[in-house]
Amino acid sequence: MTKIAFIGLGNMGGGMAANQAKAGHAVAAFDLSPSALERAASQGCTPVGSVAEAVKDAEVVITMLPAGPHVLSVYSEQIIGVAPASALLLDCSTIDVETARKVAGLAKAAGYAFADAPVSGGTAAADAGTLAFMVGSDEGDFARVETALEPMSRITIRAGEHGAGQAAKICNNMLLGISMLGTCEAIALAEKLGLDPERFFEIASKSSGQCWSVSSYYPWPGPVPTAPSNRGYQGGFATAMMLKDLKLAQDAAAKSGASTPMGAQAEALYALFDGMGHGGRDFSAMLQLLRGQAGEL
């Protein structure tokens, strides 16, 4: 049994912490939300009243926080120097590469092993323990990182040194955002041309248009029973979170001098949809905007 501190019990973190508890680990869980703490307690975690209390005896510290400033603040002010120096620090938040590397530097200077380990898979995978982790770490720390993430993971890949996990996550989600828009455009056009969207799924999922957004997350109800399109686009990966990741990608592109015109267009479209009040809907609900049916959501 490993002593784990889990900080951040939102839509993703709650399921992740629960899977650590299901694996038999002692999970001290903290969040600013009382209801999140209640859910964690019902799933086998031990709720605590502060970050410091959570990490004081931890062997592994896992954080799942909203953005870079939160990660930097929590690590620099509440974890580093409070958790035992032998603790493994894992940040699973999606943040900018620069902040990830800054936190890694602070942790290493204080004698900690640290990894940025953002995830892919959404809330369903977080609950099921089948997330994909993209890890930025020292090579010698990776075996320990992989073991710590195992209860939450379908696959864990070391992307490279510190910050590489965040780079992989940003690029992957930019690709996902673009491919979902392409899928939604194709479905909307197919419908206008009189082709049944379910029949289009049969064709696209077995031909050159096949991609994850088609085969695993089809935005039209029916063909993929587990997709959010079958539950009013509730749950899954919120439009606001996709927009956050696309903004990170565009900021990284600007700083690195990369050309990402499709990423920029995707950011603009998801920003429009978010501005219409649909930020809480799964990002595949973009189909309804392209069909002219956003008002029906």
C-alpha positions as CSV (number, residue, x, y, z in Angstrom):
1,M,0.0,0.0,0.0
2,T,1.4,3.3,-1.1
3,K,0.6,6.6,0.7
4,I,-0.7,8.9,-2.0
5,A,-1.7,12.6,-1.8
6,F,-4.2,13.6,-4.5
7,I,-4.7,17.3,-5.0
8,G,-7.6,18.4,-7.3
9,L,-10.7,16.3,-7.4
10,G,-12.7,17.7,-10.3
11,N,-14.2,15.9,-13.2
12,M,-11.0,14.2,-14.0
13,G,-9.2,14.1,-10.7
14,G,-12.1,12.6,-8.8
15,G,-12.2,9.4,-10.9
16,M,-8.4,9.2,-10.9
17,A,-8.1,9.4,-7.1
18,A,-10.9,6.8,-6.8
19,N,-8.9,4.4,-8.9
20,Q,-5.9,4.8,-6.7
21,A,-8.0,3.9,-3.7
22,K,-9.5,0.9,-5.6
23,A,-6.0,-0.3,-6.1
24,G,-5.5,-0.5,-2.4
25,H,-3.5,2.6,-1.8
26,A,-4.1,5.0,1.1
27,V,-5.2,8.2,-0.6
28,A,-5.3,11.5,1.3
29,A,-7.4,13.7,-0.9
30,F,-7.8,17.5,-1.0
31,D,-9.9,19.9,-3.0
32,L,-11.4,23.3,-2.4
33,S,-14.9,21.9,-3.1
34,P,-16.7,20.3,-0.1
35,S,-18.8,18.2,-2.5
36,A,-15.7,16.9,-4.3
37,L,-14.3,15.8,-0.9
38,E,-17.6,14.1,-0.1
39,R,-17.4,12.1,-3.3
40,A,-13.8,11.2,-2.7
41,A,-14.7,9.9,0.8
42,S,-17.5,7.7,-0.7
43,Q,-15.0,6.2,-3.1
44,G,-12.5,5.1,-0.5
45,C,-10.2,8.2,-0.2
46,T,-9.5,10.1,3.1
47,P,-10.5,13.8,2.7
48,V,-8.2,16.2,4.4
49,G,-8.4,19.9,5.1
50,S,-5.3,21.3,3.3
51,V,-2.6,20.5,0.8
52,A,0.0,20.4,3.6
53,E,-2.0,17.8,5.5
54,A,-2.4,15.7,2.3
55,V,1.3,15.7,1.4
56,K,3.0,15.6,4.8
57,D,3.6,11.8,4.8
58,A,3.1,11.1,1.1
59,E,5.2,8.7,-1.0
60,V,3.5,10.0,-4.2
61,V,1.9,13.4,-4.7
62,I,-0.5,13.7,-7.7
63,T,-2.0,17.0,-8.7
64,M,-4.8,17.7,-11.2
65,L,-5.3,21.4,-11.3
66,P,-7.0,23.9,-13.6
67,A,-4.0,25.9,-15.1
68,G,-0.4,26.8,-14.9
69,P,-0.6,29.5,-12.2
70,H,-2.4,27.1,-9.9
71,V,0.2,24.4,-10.5
72,L,3.1,26.8,-9.8
73,S,1.5,28.3,-6.7
74,V,0.6,24.9,-5.2
75,Y,4.0,23.3,-5.8
76,S,6.1,26.3,-4.8
77,E,4.1,27.3,-1.8
78,Q,2.4,24.1,-0.5
79,I,4.2,21.0,-1.7
80,I,7.9,21.6,-2.2
81,G,9.5,21.6,1.3
82,V,6.4,20.2,2.9
83,A,6.2,16.7,1.3
84,P,9.0,14.3,2.2
85,A,12.0,14.8,-0.1
86,S,11.7,11.1,-1.0
87,A,8.2,11.7,-2.5
88,L,7.5,11.4,-6.2
89,L,5.7,14.5,-7.5
90,L,3.4,14.0,-10.5
91,D,1.5,16.8,-12.1
92,C,-1.3,15.5,-14.4
93,S,-2.7,19.0,-15.2
94,T,-2.7,20.3,-18.7
95,I,-0.6,23.5,-18.6
96,D,2.0,25.4,-20.6
97,V,5.4,23.9,-21.2
98,E,7.3,26.8,-19.7
99,T,5.5,26.5,-16.3
100,A,6.0,22.7,-16.3
101,R,9.7,23.1,-16.7
102,K,9.8,25.8,-14.1
103,V,8.0,23.6,-11.5
104,A,10.4,20.7,-12.5
105,G,13.4,22.9,-11.8
106,L,12.1,24.0,-8.4
107,A,11.3,20.4,-7.5
108,K,14.7,19.1,-8.6
109,A,16.5,21.9,-6.8
110,A,14.8,20.8,-3.6
111,G,15.8,17.1,-4.2
112,Y,12.5,15.7,-5.5
113,A,11.8,13.5,-8.4
114,F,9.1,15.2,-10.6
115,A,7.2,14.5,-13.8
116,D,4.7,16.3,-15.9
117,A,2.2,13.7,-16.8
118,P,-0.9,15.1,-18.6
119,V,-3.6,12.7,-19.7
120,S,-5.8,11.9,-22.7
121,G,-9.1,10.0,-22.6
122,G,-11.7,12.3,-20.9
123,T,-13.9,11.7,-17.9
124,A,-15.0,8.2,-19.0
125,A,-11.4,7.0,-19.1
126,A,-10.6,8.8,-15.8
127,D,-13.4,6.9,-14.1
128,A,-12.5,3.6,-15.8
129,G,-8.7,3.8,-15.1
130,T,-7.9,3.7,-18.8
131,L,-6.2,7.1,-19.4
132,A,-3.2,7.6,-21.6
133,F,-0.4,9.4,-19.9
134,M,2.2,11.5,-21.7
135,V,5.2,11.9,-19.4
136,G,8.0,14.4,-19.2
137,S,10.7,13.2,-16.7
138,D,14.2,12.2,-16.1
139,E,14.7,8.8,-17.8
140,G,15.8,7.2,-14.5
141,D,12.6,8.2,-12.8
142,F,10.3,6.8,-15.4
143,A,9.9,3.3,-14.1
144,R,8.8,4.7,-10.7
145,V,6.4,7.2,-12.5
146,E,4.9,4.3,-14.6
147,T,4.2,2.3,-11.5
148,A,2.6,5.2,-9.7
149,L,0.3,5.9,-12.6
150,E,-0.7,2.3,-13.3
151,P,-4.0,2.2,-11.4
152,M,-5.3,5.1,-13.6
153,S,-3.6,4.1,-16.9
154,R,-4.2,2.2,-20.1
155,I,-0.9,3.3,-21.4
156,T,2.0,5.5,-20.1
157,I,4.5,6.8,-22.6
158,R,7.6,8.8,-21.8
159,A,7.6,11.7,-24.2
160,G,11.0,13.0,-23.2
161,E,12.5,15.3,-20.6
162,H,10.6,17.7,-18.4
163,G,8.0,19.6,-20.3
164,A,7.7,17.0,-23.1
165,G,4.6,15.5,-21.6
166,Q,2.9,18.9,-21.9
167,A,4.2,19.4,-25.4
168,A,2.7,16.1,-26.4
169,K,-0.6,16.8,-24.8
170,I,-0.9,20.3,-26.4
171,C,-0.1,18.9,-29.9
172,N,-2.4,15.9,-29.5
173,N,-5.4,17.9,-28.4
174,M,-4.9,20.4,-31.2
175,L,-5.0,17.5,-33.6
176,L,-8.1,16.2,-31.9
177,G,-9.9,19.6,-32.0
178,I,-9.1,19.9,-35.7
179,S,-10.2,16.3,-36.5
180,M,-13.5,16.7,-34.7
181,L,-14.3,19.8,-36.6
182,G,-13.5,18.0,-39.9
183,T,-15.8,15.1,-38.7
184,C,-18.6,17.5,-37.8
185,E,-18.3,19.3,-41.2
186,A,-18.4,16.1,-43.1
187,I,-21.5,14.9,-41.2
188,A,-23.3,18.2,-41.7
189,L,-22.5,18.1,-45.4
190,A,-23.6,14.5,-45.7
191,E,-26.9,15.3,-44.2
192,K,-27.5,18.2,-46.5
193,L,-26.7,15.9,-49.5
194,G,-29.3,13.4,-48.3
195,L,-26.9,10.8,-46.9
196,D,-28.0,9.4,-43.6
197,P,-25.3,10.3,-41.0
198,E,-25.5,6.7,-39.6
199,R,-24.8,5.3,-43.0
200,F,-22.0,7.8,-43.4
201,F,-20.4,6.4,-40.2
202,E,-20.4,2.9,-41.7
203,I,-18.5,4.3,-44.7
204,A,-16.1,6.7,-43.0
205,S,-15.2,4.4,-40.1
206,K,-14.0,1.8,-42.7
207,S,-12.4,4.1,-45.3
208,S,-9.8,6.8,-45.6
209,G,-11.8,9.3,-43.5
210,Q,-11.4,7.1,-40.4
211,C,-10.1,8.8,-37.3
212,W,-10.7,8.6,-33.5
213,S,-13.4,11.3,-33.8
214,V,-15.3,9.1,-36.2
215,S,-14.7,5.6,-34.9
216,S,-14.7,6.2,-31.1
217,Y,-16.5,9.5,-30.5
218,Y,-18.9,10.0,-33.4
219,P,-20.8,13.2,-32.8
220,W,-24.1,11.9,-34.2
221,P,-26.3,9.8,-31.9
222,G,-26.4,6.1,-32.4
223,P,-23.3,4.6,-34.0
224,V,-21.0,4.8,-31.0
225,P,-23.2,4.1,-27.9
226,T,-20.6,5.5,-25.4
227,A,-20.2,8.8,-27.2
228,P,-21.6,12.0,-25.5
229,S,-23.7,12.5,-28.6
230,N,-26.1,9.9,-27.1
231,R,-26.6,11.8,-23.9
232,G,-27.2,15.3,-25.1
233,Y,-23.5,16.0,-25.3
234,Q,-23.2,15.9,-21.5
235,G,-20.0,14.7,-19.8
236,G,-17.0,13.8,-21.9
237,F,-14.6,16.6,-22.8
238,A,-16.1,20.0,-22.3
239,T,-15.8,22.6,-25.0
240,A,-14.3,25.1,-22.5
241,M,-11.5,22.6,-21.8
242,M,-10.8,22.0,-25.5
243,L,-10.7,25.8,-25.9
244,K,-8.2,26.0,-23.0
245,D,-5.9,23.4,-24.7
246,L,-6.1,25.1,-28.1
247,K,-5.2,28.4,-26.5
248,L,-2.1,26.7,-25.0
249,A,-1.3,25.4,-28.4
250,Q,-1.6,28.7,-30.1
251,D,0.5,30.4,-27.4
252,A,3.2,27.7,-27.8
253,A,3.1,28.1,-31.6
254,A,3.6,31.9,-31.3
255,K,6.5,31.5,-28.9
256,S,8.2,28.8,-31.0
257,G,7.5,30.3,-34.4
258,A,5.4,27.3,-35.6
259,S,2.8,27.8,-38.2
260,T,-0.6,26.3,-37.1
261,P,-3.4,27.9,-39.2
262,M,-5.8,25.0,-38.7
263,G,-5.2,25.2,-35.0
264,A,-5.9,28.9,-35.0
265,Q,-9.2,28.3,-36.9
266,A,-10.2,25.6,-34.5
267,E,-9.5,27.9,-31.5
268,A,-11.7,30.6,-33.1
269,L,-14.6,28.2,-33.7
270,Y,-14.5,26.6,-30.3
271,A,-14.3,30.1,-28.8
272,L,-17.4,31.1,-30.7
273,F,-19.3,28.0,-29.4
274,D,-18.1,28.7,-25.9
275,G,-19.2,32.3,-26.1
276,M,-22.7,31.2,-27.1
277,G,-23.0,29.5,-23.7
278,H,-22.1,26.0,-24.6
279,G,-18.7,25.7,-22.8
280,G,-20.0,22.9,-20.6
281,R,-21.1,20.7,-23.5
282,D,-18.9,18.1,-24.9
283,F,-16.7,19.5,-27.7
284,S,-18.4,17.1,-30.3
285,A,-21.6,19.3,-29.8
286,M,-19.9,21.5,-32.4
287,L,-21.8,19.4,-34.9
288,Q,-25.0,21.2,-33.9
289,L,-23.4,24.6,-34.5
290,L,-22.4,23.5,-38.0
291,R,-25.9,22.1,-38.6
292,G,-27.4,25.5,-37.6
293,Q,-29.0,23.7,-34.6
294,A,-27.0,25.2,-31.7
295,G,-30.1,26.9,-30.4
296,E,-31.7,23.5,-29.8
297,L,-29.0,22.3,-27.3
